Amino acid sequence: MVAFCVIGFSQGQFDVRFNLNTLDCDGEQLLLDIDVRASDTASTFTIAEQNYRFSFNRAAIFANSTDIDNEGALSNFILDNGVLTALYSPHNLEGSLDTIVSYNIELAGGDGVPATLEWINVGTLAFTVADIDECLDLTWHNRSLFPPTFVSTFEDGARLPVNEGAYINDLTFSCFSDICAAALPVELTSFDAVNAEDCTIELTWKTATETNNAYFKIEKSIDGINYETIGKVEGKGNSNTQAVYTFTDRSPSLDNYYRLTQVDISGTATLGSKLIIRSTCFDDDAVNTIEVFPNPVSNRGSVKFYNTNFDDTELELNISDALGRNVHTEILPVNEGANIVHFNTEKLIPGTYFVQLKGNNWLSTSEKIVKID
């Protein structure tokens, strides 16, 4: 990590937590999510450099076995003078030693991503389990355990540390055996996806029984490796009869990988099922790749694309939120050949959105943007 000489602290305040991603009790691998958020509405800030440090029990996990499975929401890009530039440098584990993990993220351009009251997935770490009968004993490093967990921000052009908030150490289970020996909370009987006529993809899944089921988390990937959450559907709690659930992805790509995760009332997550489906709204003559900039965006965004596949004189620009809900639509003129069109984001609240263009007989790829104040 880069060392800073700073005086004082930001008015912001951050919380961090561990969140169980996947525990393979047979293969003895643990995937653990690291999440961050602002502590309250008065503590929101923009996330710059970060260093998440914690310790674990050597008897439960092999020392020095930690790897980064995938980077989370803090791996965005911005367009700087026509060049696509990383907002954050590649995440690294430099400084990790034995049973102490140091997860580092450095700012590469811009001011960073806004921290709100919603949890932001920093990334997912992979560990090799040493003893399935042991307990993790995860412990965040605060300022009493040097070096501590560190999150910084920009204020008036200066980079300042953000104040510590809550360090959430519990994974809702104390030992591996607690979850490996427990009965599955949900009996999933099917998980399917179909193309709908309006160029959306309808996901459907059924359960036979449910025990303490809080909700389902729907995750999506375009490469089958890096997933992000696109929706949440409330569960039935406790049920002994068949339940049917649906979710609509309104921003499909050409190939769509979906992952269904069940979360019980204590917060424990269990990976349920995966599937892949190709959208029928794309073909070799209709796929149009778009470039959205700037990203993050404040009041006005732009879309650059090359128009060769249709004769439209205007197109429809749609912006949907992370849950797939359409939040903004504009009708924009389009010319043959190279185009740059502009759209208004002034009324959008800060957060993650997806931009897509639609003509009479074509649909562009869906591109993610981050809205900031």
Contacts in CASP RR format, 6 or more apart in sequence:
PFRMAT RR
TARGET T0000
AUTHOR 0000-0000-0000
METHOD contacts of the structure
MODEL  1
MVAFCVIGFSQGQFDVRFNLNTLDCDGEQLLLDIDVRASDTASTFTIAEQ
NYRFSFNRAAIFANSTDIDNEGALSNFILDNGVLTALYSPHNLEGSLDTI
VSYNIELAGGDGVPATLEWINVGTLAFTVADIDECLDLTWHNRSLFPPTF
VSTFEDGARLPVNEGAYINDLTFSCFSDICAAALPVELTSFDAVNAEDCT
IELTWKTATETNNAYFKIEKSIDGINYETIGKVEGKGNSNTQAVYTFTDR
SPSLDNYYRLTQVDISGTATLGSKLIIRSTCFDDDAVNTIEVFPNPVSNR
GSVKFYNTNFDDTELELNISDALGRNVHTEILPVNEGANIVHFNTEKLIP
GTYFVQLKGNNWLSTSEKIVKID
1 49 0 8 1.000
1 51 0 8 1.000
1 94 0 8 1.000
1 102 0 8 1.000
1 104 0 8 1.000
1 106 0 8 1.000
1 150 0 8 1.000
2 49 0 8 1.000
2 106 0 8 1.000
4 49 0 8 1.000
4 152 0 8 1.000
4 159 0 8 1.000
4 161 0 8 1.000
6 158 0 8 1.000
6 159 0 8 1.000
6 160 0 8 1.000
6 161 0 8 1.000
8 160 0 8 1.000
8 161 0 8 1.000
9 160 0 8 1.000
9 161 0 8 1.000
9 162 0 8 1.000
9 163 0 8 1.000
10 45 0 8 1.000
10 152 0 8 1.000
10 153 0 8 1.000
10 155 0 8 1.000
10 160 0 8 1.000
10 161 0 8 1.000
10 162 0 8 1.000
10 163 0 8 1.000
11 42 0 8 1.000
11 43 0 8 1.000
11 45 0 8 1.000
11 155 0 8 1.000
11 163 0 8 1.000
12 38 0 8 1.000
12 39 0 8 1.000
12 42 0 8 1.000
12 43 0 8 1.000
12 44 0 8 1.000
12 45 0 8 1.000
12 153 0 8 1.000
12 162 0 8 1.000
12 163 0 8 1.000
13 38 0 8 1.000
13 39 0 8 1.000
13 40 0 8 1.000
13 43 0 8 1.000
13 162 0 8 1.000
13 163 0 8 1.000
13 164 0 8 1.000
13 165 0 8 1.000
14 36 0 8 1.000
14 37 0 8 1.000
14 38 0 8 1.000
14 39 0 8 1.000
14 43 0 8 1.000
14 45 0 8 1.000
14 115 0 8 1.000
14 151 0 8 1.000
14 162 0 8 1.000
14 163 0 8 1.000
14 164 0 8 1.000
14 165 0 8 1.000
15 36 0 8 1.000
15 37 0 8 1.000
15 38 0 8 1.000
15 39 0 8 1.000
15 165 0 8 1.000
15 166 0 8 1.000
15 167 0 8 1.000
15 168 0 8 1.000
16 34 0 8 1.000
16 35 0 8 1.000
16 36 0 8 1.000
16 52 0 8 1.000
16 140 0 8 1.000
16 149 0 8 1.000
16 151 0 8 1.000
16 166 0 8 1.000
16 167 0 8 1.000
16 168 0 8 1.000
17 34 0 8 1.000
17 35 0 8 1.000
17 119 0 8 1.000
17 166 0 8 1.000
17 168 0 8 1.000
18 32 0 8 1.000
18 33 0 8 1.000
18 34 0 8 1.000
18 35 0 8 1.000
18 54 0 8 1.000
18 138 0 8 1.000
18 168 0 8 1.000
18 169 0 8 1.000
18 170 0 8 1.000
18 171 0 8 1.000
19 32 0 8 1.000
19 33 0 8 1.000
19 34 0 8 1.000
19 35 0 8 1.000
19 119 0 8 1.000
19 171 0 8 1.000
19 269 0 8 1.000
20 31 0 8 1.000
20 32 0 8 1.000
20 33 0 8 1.000
20 171 0 8 1.000
20 172 0 8 1.000
20 173 0 8 1.000
20 179 0 8 1.000
20 268 0 8 1.000
20 269 0 8 1.000
21 31 0 8 1.000
21 32 0 8 1.000
21 33 0 8 1.000
21 69 0 8 1.000
21 124 0 8 1.000
21 269 0 8 1.000
21 271 0 8 1.000
22 29 0 8 1.000
22 30 0 8 1.000
22 31 0 8 1.000
22 269 0 8 1.000
22 271 0 8 1.000
23 29 0 8 1.000
23 30 0 8 1.000
23 31 0 8 1.000
23 176 0 8 1.000
23 179 0 8 1.000
23 180 0 8 1.000
24 30 0 8 1.000
25 132 0 8 1.000
25 176 0 8 1.000
25 179 0 8 1.000
25 180 0 8 1.000
27 129 0 8 1.000
28 128 0 8 1.000
28 129 0 8 1.000
28 132 0 8 1.000
29 126 0 8 1.000
29 127 0 8 1.000
29 128 0 8 1.000
29 129 0 8 1.000
30 61 0 8 1.000
30 126 0 8 1.000
30 127 0 8 1.000
30 128 0 8 1.000
30 129 0 8 1.000
30 176 0 8 1.000
31 69 0 8 1.000
31 124 0 8 1.000
31 125 0 8 1.000
31 126 0 8 1.000
31 127 0 8 1.000
32 124 0 8 1.000
32 125 0 8 1.000
32 126 0 8 1.000
32 127 0 8 1.000
32 171 0 8 1.000
33 121 0 8 1.000
33 122 0 8 1.000
33 123 0 8 1.000
33 124 0 8 1.000
33 125 0 8 1.000
34 52 0 8 1.000
34 103 0 8 1.000
34 121 0 8 1.000
34 122 0 8 1.000
34 123 0 8 1.000
34 124 0 8 1.000
34 125 0 8 1.000
35 119 0 8 1.000
35 120 0 8 1.000
35 121 0 8 1.000
35 122 0 8 1.000
36 47 0 8 1.000
36 50 0 8 1.000
36 52 0 8 1.000
36 115 0 8 1.000
36 119 0 8 1.000
36 120 0 8 1.000
36 122 0 8 1.000
36 151 0 8 1.000
37 115 0 8 1.000
37 116 0 8 1.000
37 117 0 8 1.000
37 118 0 8 1.000
37 119 0 8 1.000
37 120 0 8 1.000
38 44 0 8 1.000
38 45 0 8 1.000
38 115 0 8 1.000
38 116 0 8 1.000
38 117 0 8 1.000
39 165 0 8 1.000
39 166 0 8 1.000
40 117 0 8 1.000
41 117 0 8 1.000
43 163 0 8 1.000
44 114 0 8 1.000
44 115 0 8 1.000
44 116 0 8 1.000
44 117 0 8 1.000
45 114 0 8 1.000
45 115 0 8 1.000
45 153 0 8 1.000
45 162 0 8 1.000
46 111 0 8 1.000
46 112 0 8 1.000
46 113 0 8 1.000
46 114 0 8 1.000
46 115 0 8 1.000
46 153 0 8 1.000
46 154 0 8 1.000
46 372 0 8 1.000
47 74 0 8 1.000
47 112 0 8 1.000
47 113 0 8 1.000
47 114 0 8 1.000
47 115 0 8 1.000
47 120 0 8 1.000
47 151 0 8 1.000
47 152 0 8 1.000
47 153 0 8 1.000
48 107 0 8 1.000
48 111 0 8 1.000
48 112 0 8 1.000
48 151 0 8 1.000
48 152 0 8 1.000
48 153 0 8 1.000
48 154 0 8 1.000
48 159 0 8 1.000
49 105 0 8 1.000
49 106 0 8 1.000
49 107 0 8 1.000
49 150 0 8 1.000
49 151 0 8 1.000
49 152 0 8 1.000
49 159 0 8 1.000
50 74 0 8 1.000
50 103 0 8 1.000
50 104 0 8 1.000
50 105 0 8 1.000
50 122 0 8 1.000
50 150 0 8 1.000
50 151 0 8 1.000
50 152 0 8 1.000
51 102 0 8 1.000
51 103 0 8 1.000
51 104 0 8 1.000
51 105 0 8 1.000
51 147 0 8 1.000
51 149 0 8 1.000
51 150 0 8 1.000
51 151 0 8 1.000
52 101 0 8 1.000
52 102 0 8 1.000
52 103 0 8 1.000
52 104 0 8 1.000
52 122 0 8 1.000
52 149 0 8 1.000
53 100 0 8 1.000
53 101 0 8 1.000
53 102 0 8 1.000
53 103 0 8 1.000
53 140 0 8 1.000
53 141 0 8 1.000
53 145 0 8 1.000
53 147 0 8 1.000
53 148 0 8 1.000
53 149 0 8 1.000
53 150 0 8 1.000
54 100 0 8 1.000
54 101 0 8 1.000
54 138 0 8 1.000
54 139 0 8 1.000
54 140 0 8 1.000
54 141 0 8 1.000
54 149 0 8 1.000
55 99 0 8 1.000
55 100 0 8 1.000
55 101 0 8 1.000
55 137 0 8 1.000
55 138 0 8 1.000
55 139 0 8 1.000
55 141 0 8 1.000
55 145 0 8 1.000
56 99 0 8 1.000
56 101 0 8 1.000
56 127 0 8 1.000
56 136 0 8 1.000
56 137 0 8 1.000
56 138 0 8 1.000
56 139 0 8 1.000
57 99 0 8 1.000
57 134 0 8 1.000
57 135 0 8 1.000
57 136 0 8 1.000
57 137 0 8 1.000
58 98 0 8 1.000
58 99 0 8 1.000
58 130 0 8 1.000
59 130 0 8 1.000
59 131 0 8 1.000
59 134 0 8 1.000
60 129 0 8 1.000
60 130 0 8 1.000
60 131 0 8 1.000
60 134 0 8 1.000
60 135 0 8 1.000
60 136 0 8 1.000
60 137 0 8 1.000
60 175 0 8 1.000
60 176 0 8 1.000
61 99 0 8 1.000
61 127 0 8 1.000
61 128 0 8 1.000
61 129 0 8 1.000
61 130 0 8 1.000
61 136 0 8 1.000
62 127 0 8 1.000
62 128 0 8 1.000
62 129 0 8 1.000
62 130 0 8 1.000
63 98 0 8 1.000
63 99 0 8 1.000
64 96 0 8 1.000
64 97 0 8 1.000
64 98 0 8 1.000
65 127 0 8 1.000
65 128 0 8 1.000
66 93 0 8 1.000
66 96 0 8 1.000
66 101 0 8 1.000
66 125 0 8 1.000
66 126 0 8 1.000
66 127 0 8 1.000
67 93 0 8 1.000
67 125 0 8 1.000
67 126 0 8 1.000
68 91 0 8 1.000
68 92 0 8 1.000
68 93 0 8 1.000
68 103 0 8 1.000
68 123 0 8 1.000
68 124 0 8 1.000
68 125 0 8 1.000
68 126 0 8 1.000
69 123 0 8 1.000
69 124 0 8 1.000
69 125 0 8 1.000
69 126 0 8 1.000
70 123 0 8 1.000
70 124 0 8 1.000
70 225 0 8 1.000
70 226 0 8 1.000
70 227 0 8 1.000
71 90 0 8 1.000
71 91 0 8 1.000
71 123 0 8 1.000
71 226 0 8 1.000
72 121 0 8 1.000
72 122 0 8 1.000
72 123 0 8 1.000
72 124 0 8 1.000
72 226 0 8 1.000
72 228 0 8 1.000
73 113 0 8 1.000
73 120 0 8 1.000
73 121 0 8 1.000
73 122 0 8 1.000
73 228 0 8 1.000
73 352 0 8 1.000
74 87 0 8 1.000
74 88 0 8 1.000
74 91 0 8 1.000
74 105 0 8 1.000
74 113 0 8 1.000
74 120 0 8 1.000
74 122 0 8 1.000
74 123 0 8 1.000
75 86 0 8 1.000
75 87 0 8 1.000
75 88 0 8 1.000
75 91 0 8 1.000
76 86 0 8 1.000
76 87 0 8 1.000
76 88 0 8 1.000
76 112 0 8 1.000
76 113 0 8 1.000
76 295 0 8 1.000
76 296 0 8 1.000
76 370 0 8 1.000
77 84 0 8 1.000
77 85 0 8 1.000
77 86 0 8 1.000
77 87 0 8 1.000
77 295 0 8 1.000
78 84 0 8 1.000
78 85 0 8 1.000
78 87 0 8 1.000
78 109 0 8 1.000
78 110 0 8 1.000
78 293 0 8 1.000
78 294 0 8 1.000
78 295 0 8 1.000
78 296 0 8 1.000
79 85 0 8 1.000
79 291 0 8 1.000
79 293 0 8 1.000
79 294 0 8 1.000
79 295 0 8 1.000
80 109 0 8 1.000
82 293 0 8 1.000
85 108 0 8 1.000
85 109 0 8 1.000
86 108 0 8 1.000
86 109 0 8 1.000
87 107 0 8 1.000
87 108 0 8 1.000
87 109 0 8 1.000
87 110 0 8 1.000
87 112 0 8 1.000
87 113 0 8 1.000
87 296 0 8 1.000
88 105 0 8 1.000
88 106 0 8 1.000
88 107 0 8 1.000
88 108 0 8 1.000
88 112 0 8 1.000
89 105 0 8 1.000
89 106 0 8 1.000
89 107 0 8 1.000
89 108 0 8 1.000
91 103 0 8 1.000
91 104 0 8 1.000
91 105 0 8 1.000
91 123 0 8 1.000
92 104 0 8 1.000
93 101 0 8 1.000
93 102 0 8 1.000
93 103 0 8 1.000
93 104 0 8 1.000
94 102 0 8 1.000
94 104 0 8 1.000
95 102 0 8 1.000
95 104 0 8 1.000
96 102 0 8 1.000
100 141 0 8 1.000
101 125 0 8 1.000
102 147 0 8 1.000
103 122 0 8 1.000
103 123 0 8 1.000
103 125 0 8 1.000
105 122 0 8 1.000
111 154 0 8 1.000
112 154 0 8 1.000
112 296 0 8 1.000
113 120 0 8 1.000
113 296 0 8 1.000
113 370 0 8 1.000
113 372 0 8 1.000
114 296 0 8 1.000
114 350 0 8 1.000
114 351 0 8 1.000
114 370 0 8 1.000
114 372 0 8 1.000
114 373 0 8 1.000
115 153 0 8 1.000
116 350 0 8 1.000
116 351 0 8 1.000
121 228 0 8 1.000
121 229 0 8 1.000
129 176 0 8 1.000
132 176 0 8 1.000
132 177 0 8 1.000
132 180 0 8 1.000
133 175 0 8 1.000
133 176 0 8 1.000
133 177 0 8 1.000
134 175 0 8 1.000
134 176 0 8 1.000
135 174 0 8 1.000
135 175 0 8 1.000
135 176 0 8 1.000
136 171 0 8 1.000
136 174 0 8 1.000
136 175 0 8 1.000
136 176 0 8 1.000
138 169 0 8 1.000
138 171 0 8 1.000
139 145 0 8 1.000
139 169 0 8 1.000
140 149 0 8 1.000
140 167 0 8 1.000
140 168 0 8 1.000
140 169 0 8 1.000
141 147 0 8 1.000
141 148 0 8 1.000
141 149 0 8 1.000
142 148 0 8 1.000
142 149 0 8 1.000
142 164 0 8 1.000
142 167 0 8 1.000
143 164 0 8 1.000
148 164 0 8 1.000
149 164 0 8 1.000
149 167 0 8 1.000
150 161 0 8 1.000
151 161 0 8 1.000
151 162 0 8 1.000
152 159 0 8 1.000
152 160 0 8 1.000
152 161 0 8 1.000
152 162 0 8 1.000
153 159 0 8 1.000
153 160 0 8 1.000
153 162 0 8 1.000
154 160 0 8 1.000
171 268 0 8 1.000
172 266 0 8 1.000
172 267 0 8 1.000
172 268 0 8 1.000
173 179 0 8 1.000
173 266 0 8 1.000
173 268 0 8 1.000
179 268 0 8 1.000
183 211 0 8 1.000
184 270 0 8 1.000
185 210 0 8 1.000
185 211 0 8 1.000
185 212 0 8 1.000
185 213 0 8 1.000
185 262 0 8 1.000
185 264 0 8 1.000
185 268 0 8 1.000
185 270 0 8 1.000
186 207 0 8 1.000
186 209 0 8 1.000
186 210 0 8 1.000
186 211 0 8 1.000
186 213 0 8 1.000
186 262 0 8 1.000
186 270 0 8 1.000
186 272 0 8 1.000
187 207 0 8 1.000
187 208 0 8 1.000
187 209 0 8 1.000
187 210 0 8 1.000
188 205 0 8 1.000
188 206 0 8 1.000
188 207 0 8 1.000
188 208 0 8 1.000
188 260 0 8 1.000
188 262 0 8 1.000
188 272 0 8 1.000
188 273 0 8 1.000
189 206 0 8 1.000
189 207 0 8 1.000
189 208 0 8 1.000
189 242 0 8 1.000
190 204 0 8 1.000
190 205 0 8 1.000
190 206 0 8 1.000
191 203 0 8 1.000
191 204 0 8 1.000
191 205 0 8 1.000
191 260 0 8 1.000
191 272 0 8 1.000
191 273 0 8 1.000
191 275 0 8 1.000
192 203 0 8 1.000
192 204 0 8 1.000
192 205 0 8 1.000
192 275 0 8 1.000
193 201 0 8 1.000
193 202 0 8 1.000
193 203 0 8 1.000
193 204 0 8 1.000
193 256 0 8 1.000
193 258 0 8 1.000
193 275 0 8 1.000
193 277 0 8 1.000
194 201 0 8 1.000
194 202 0 8 1.000
194 204 0 8 1.000
194 277 0 8 1.000
195 201 0 8 1.000
195 202 0 8 1.000
195 277 0 8 1.000
195 279 0 8 1.000
195 280 0 8 1.000
195 281 0 8 1.000
196 202 0 8 1.000
196 248 0 8 1.000
199 252 0 8 1.000
199 279 0 8 1.000
199 281 0 8 1.000
199 358 0 8 1.000
199 363 0 8 1.000
200 248 0 8 1.000
200 249 0 8 1.000
200 250 0 8 1.000
200 252 0 8 1.000
201 248 0 8 1.000
201 249 0 8 1.000
201 252 0 8 1.000
201 256 0 8 1.000
201 277 0 8 1.000
201 279 0 8 1.000
202 246 0 8 1.000
202 247 0 8 1.000
202 248 0 8 1.000
202 249 0 8 1.000
203 218 0 8 1.000
203 246 0 8 1.000
203 247 0 8 1.000
203 248 0 8 1.000
203 249 0 8 1.000
203 258 0 8 1.000
203 260 0 8 1.000
204 244 0 8 1.000
204 245 0 8 1.000
204 246 0 8 1.000
205 216 0 8 1.000
205 244 0 8 1.000
205 245 0 8 1.000
205 260 0 8 1.000
205 273 0 8 1.000
206 242 0 8 1.000
206 243 0 8 1.000
206 244 0 8 1.000
206 245 0 8 1.000
207 213 0 8 1.000
207 236 0 8 1.000
207 239 0 8 1.000
207 242 0 8 1.000
207 243 0 8 1.000
207 245 0 8 1.000
208 242 0 8 1.000
209 239 0 8 1.000
209 240 0 8 1.000
210 235 0 8 1.000
210 236 0 8 1.000
210 237 0 8 1.000
210 238 0 8 1.000
210 239 0 8 1.000
210 243 0 8 1.000
211 237 0 8 1.000
211 238 0 8 1.000
211 264 0 8 1.000
212 237 0 8 1.000
212 238 0 8 1.000
212 264 0 8 1.000
212 265 0 8 1.000
212 266 0 8 1.000
213 235 0 8 1.000
213 236 0 8 1.000
213 237 0 8 1.000
213 238 0 8 1.000
213 239 0 8 1.000
213 262 0 8 1.000
213 264 0 8 1.000
213 265 0 8 1.000
214 234 0 8 1.000
214 235 0 8 1.000
214 237 0 8 1.000
214 263 0 8 1.000
214 264 0 8 1.000
214 265 0 8 1.000
214 267 0 8 1.000
215 232 0 8 1.000
215 233 0 8 1.000
215 234 0 8 1.000
215 235 0 8 1.000
215 262 0 8 1.000
215 263 0 8 1.000
216 232 0 8 1.000
216 233 0 8 1.000
216 235 0 8 1.000
216 245 0 8 1.000
216 260 0 8 1.000
216 261 0 8 1.000
216 262 0 8 1.000
216 263 0 8 1.000
217 229 0 8 1.000
217 231 0 8 1.000
217 232 0 8 1.000
217 260 0 8 1.000
217 261 0 8 1.000
217 262 0 8 1.000
217 263 0 8 1.000
217 269 0 8 1.000
218 229 0 8 1.000
218 230 0 8 1.000
218 231 0 8 1.000
218 232 0 8 1.000
218 233 0 8 1.000
218 247 0 8 1.000
218 258 0 8 1.000
218 259 0 8 1.000
218 260 0 8 1.000
219 227 0 8 1.000
219 228 0 8 1.000
219 229 0 8 1.000
219 230 0 8 1.000
219 258 0 8 1.000
219 259 0 8 1.000
219 260 0 8 1.000
219 261 0 8 1.000
220 227 0 8 1.000
220 228 0 8 1.000
220 230 0 8 1.000
220 249 0 8 1.000
220 256 0 8 1.000
220 257 0 8 1.000
220 258 0 8 1.000
220 259 0 8 1.000
221 227 0 8 1.000
221 228 0 8 1.000
221 257 0 8 1.000
221 258 0 8 1.000
221 259 0 8 1.000
222 253 0 8 1.000
222 255 0 8 1.000
222 256 0 8 1.000
222 257 0 8 1.000
223 257 0 8 1.000
224 257 0 8 1.000
224 276 0 8 1.000
227 257 0 8 1.000
227 259 0 8 1.000
229 322 0 8 1.000
230 249 0 8 1.000
230 322 0 8 1.000
230 323 0 8 1.000
230 324 0 8 1.000
231 247 0 8 1.000
231 322 0 8 1.000
231 323 0 8 1.000
231 324 0 8 1.000
232 323 0 8 1.000
233 245 0 8 1.000
233 246 0 8 1.000
233 247 0 8 1.000
235 243 0 8 1.000
235 245 0 8 1.000
236 243 0 8 1.000
237 265 0 8 1.000
248 324 0 8 1.000
249 256 0 8 1.000
249 258 0 8 1.000
249 324 0 8 1.000
250 320 0 8 1.000
250 324 0 8 1.000
250 325 0 8 1.000
250 326 0 8 1.000
251 320 0 8 1.000
251 324 0 8 1.000
251 354 0 8 1.000
251 356 0 8 1.000
251 366 0 8 1.000
252 279 0 8 1.000
252 281 0 8 1.000
252 366 0 8 1.000
253 279 0 8 1.000
253 282 0 8 1.000
253 365 0 8 1.000
253 366 0 8 1.000
254 278 0 8 1.000
254 279 0 8 1.000
254 282 0 8 1.000
254 287 0 8 1.000
254 365 0 8 1.000
255 276 0 8 1.000
255 277 0 8 1.000
255 278 0 8 1.000
255 279 0 8 1.000
256 276 0 8 1.000
256 277 0 8 1.000
256 278 0 8 1.000
256 279 0 8 1.000
257 274 0 8 1.000
257 275 0 8 1.000
257 276 0 8 1.000
258 274 0 8 1.000
258 275 0 8 1.000
258 276 0 8 1.000
258 277 0 8 1.000
259 271 0 8 1.000
259 272 0 8 1.000
259 273 0 8 1.000
259 274 0 8 1.000
260 271 0 8 1.000
260 272 0 8 1.000
260 273 0 8 1.000
260 274 0 8 1.000
261 269 0 8 1.000
261 270 0 8 1.000
261 271 0 8 1.000
261 272 0 8 1.000
262 269 0 8 1.000
262 270 0 8 1.000
262 272 0 8 1.000
263 269 0 8 1.000
263 270 0 8 1.000
264 270 0 8 1.000
281 363 0 8 1.000
282 363 0 8 1.000
285 309 0 8 1.000
286 309 0 8 1.000
286 361 0 8 1.000
286 362 0 8 1.000
286 363 0 8 1.000
287 364 0 8 1.000
287 365 0 8 1.000
288 305 0 8 1.000
288 306 0 8 1.000
288 307 0 8 1.000
288 309 0 8 1.000
288 357 0 8 1.000
288 362 0 8 1.000
288 363 0 8 1.000
288 364 0 8 1.000
288 365 0 8 1.000
289 305 0 8 1.000
289 364 0 8 1.000
289 365 0 8 1.000
290 303 0 8 1.000
290 304 0 8 1.000
290 305 0 8 1.000
290 355 0 8 1.000
290 356 0 8 1.000
290 357 0 8 1.000
290 364 0 8 1.000
290 365 0 8 1.000
290 367 0 8 1.000
291 303 0 8 1.000
291 304 0 8 1.000
291 305 0 8 1.000
291 367 0 8 1.000
292 301 0 8 1.000
292 302 0 8 1.000
292 303 0 8 1.000
292 304 0 8 1.000
292 355 0 8 1.000
292 367 0 8 1.000
292 369 0 8 1.000
293 301 0 8 1.000
293 302 0 8 1.000
293 304 0 8 1.000
294 301 0 8 1.000
294 302 0 8 1.000
295 368 0 8 1.000
295 369 0 8 1.000
295 370 0 8 1.000
296 369 0 8 1.000
296 370 0 8 1.000
296 371 0 8 1.000
296 372 0 8 1.000
297 345 0 8 1.000
297 369 0 8 1.000
297 370 0 8 1.000
297 371 0 8 1.000
297 372 0 8 1.000
298 345 0 8 1.000
298 371 0 8 1.000
298 372 0 8 1.000
298 373 0 8 1.000
299 344 0 8 1.000
299 345 0 8 1.000
299 346 0 8 1.000
300 342 0 8 1.000
300 343 0 8 1.000
300 344 0 8 1.000
300 345 0 8 1.000
300 346 0 8 1.000
301 342 0 8 1.000
301 343 0 8 1.000
301 344 0 8 1.000
301 345 0 8 1.000
301 369 0 8 1.000
302 340 0 8 1.000
302 341 0 8 1.000
302 342 0 8 1.000
302 343 0 8 1.000
303 317 0 8 1.000
303 339 0 8 1.000
303 340 0 8 1.000
303 341 0 8 1.000
303 342 0 8 1.000
303 343 0 8 1.000
303 355 0 8 1.000
303 357 0 8 1.000
304 338 0 8 1.000
304 339 0 8 1.000
304 340 0 8 1.000
305 339 0 8 1.000
305 357 0 8 1.000
305 364 0 8 1.000
306 337 0 8 1.000
306 338 0 8 1.000
306 339 0 8 1.000
307 334 0 8 1.000
307 335 0 8 1.000
307 336 0 8 1.000
307 337 0 8 1.000
307 338 0 8 1.000
307 339 0 8 1.000
308 336 0 8 1.000
308 337 0 8 1.000
309 362 0 8 1.000
310 359 0 8 1.000
310 360 0 8 1.000
310 361 0 8 1.000
310 362 0 8 1.000
312 334 0 8 1.000
312 359 0 8 1.000
312 360 0 8 1.000
313 333 0 8 1.000
313 334 0 8 1.000
314 331 0 8 1.000
314 332 0 8 1.000
314 333 0 8 1.000
314 334 0 8 1.000
315 331 0 8 1.000
315 332 0 8 1.000
315 334 0 8 1.000
315 341 0 8 1.000
315 357 0 8 1.000
315 358 0 8 1.000
315 359 0 8 1.000
316 329 0 8 1.000
316 330 0 8 1.000
316 331 0 8 1.000
316 332 0 8 1.000
316 357 0 8 1.000
316 358 0 8 1.000
316 359 0 8 1.000
317 329 0 8 1.000
317 330 0 8 1.000
317 331 0 8 1.000
317 332 0 8 1.000
317 341 0 8 1.000
317 343 0 8 1.000
317 355 0 8 1.000
317 356 0 8 1.000
317 357 0 8 1.000
317 358 0 8 1.000
318 326 0 8 1.000
318 328 0 8 1.000
318 329 0 8 1.000
318 355 0 8 1.000
318 356 0 8 1.000
318 357 0 8 1.000
318 358 0 8 1.000
319 326 0 8 1.000
319 327 0 8 1.000
319 328 0 8 1.000
319 329 0 8 1.000
319 343 0 8 1.000
319 345 0 8 1.000
319 348 0 8 1.000
319 353 0 8 1.000
319 354 0 8 1.000
319 355 0 8 1.000
319 356 0 8 1.000
320 326 0 8 1.000
320 327 0 8 1.000
320 353 0 8 1.000
320 354 0 8 1.000
320 356 0 8 1.000
320 366 0 8 1.000
321 327 0 8 1.000
321 351 0 8 1.000
321 352 0 8 1.000
321 353 0 8 1.000
321 354 0 8 1.000
322 351 0 8 1.000
322 352 0 8 1.000
322 353 0 8 1.000
322 354 0 8 1.000
324 354 0 8 1.000
327 348 0 8 1.000
327 353 0 8 1.000
328 343 0 8 1.000
328 344 0 8 1.000
328 345 0 8 1.000
328 347 0 8 1.000
328 348 0 8 1.000
330 343 0 8 1.000
330 344 0 8 1.000
332 341 0 8 1.000
332 342 0 8 1.000
332 343 0 8 1.000
333 341 0 8 1.000
334 341 0 8 1.000
341 357 0 8 1.000
343 355 0 8 1.000
345 369 0 8 1.000
345 371 0 8 1.000
348 371 0 8 1.000
349 371 0 8 1.000
350 371 0 8 1.000
350 372 0 8 1.000
350 373 0 8 1.000
351 370 0 8 1.000
351 371 0 8 1.000
351 372 0 8 1.000
352 368 0 8 1.000
352 369 0 8 1.000
352 370 0 8 1.000
352 371 0 8 1.000
353 368 0 8 1.000
353 369 0 8 1.000
353 370 0 8 1.000
353 371 0 8 1.000
354 366 0 8 1.000
354 367 0 8 1.000
354 368 0 8 1.000
354 369 0 8 1.000
355 366 0 8 1.000
355 367 0 8 1.000
355 368 0 8 1.000
355 369 0 8 1.000
356 363 0 8 1.000
356 364 0 8 1.000
356 365 0 8 1.000
356 366 0 8 1.000
356 367 0 8 1.000
357 363 0 8 1.000
357 364 0 8 1.000
358 364 0 8 1.000
END
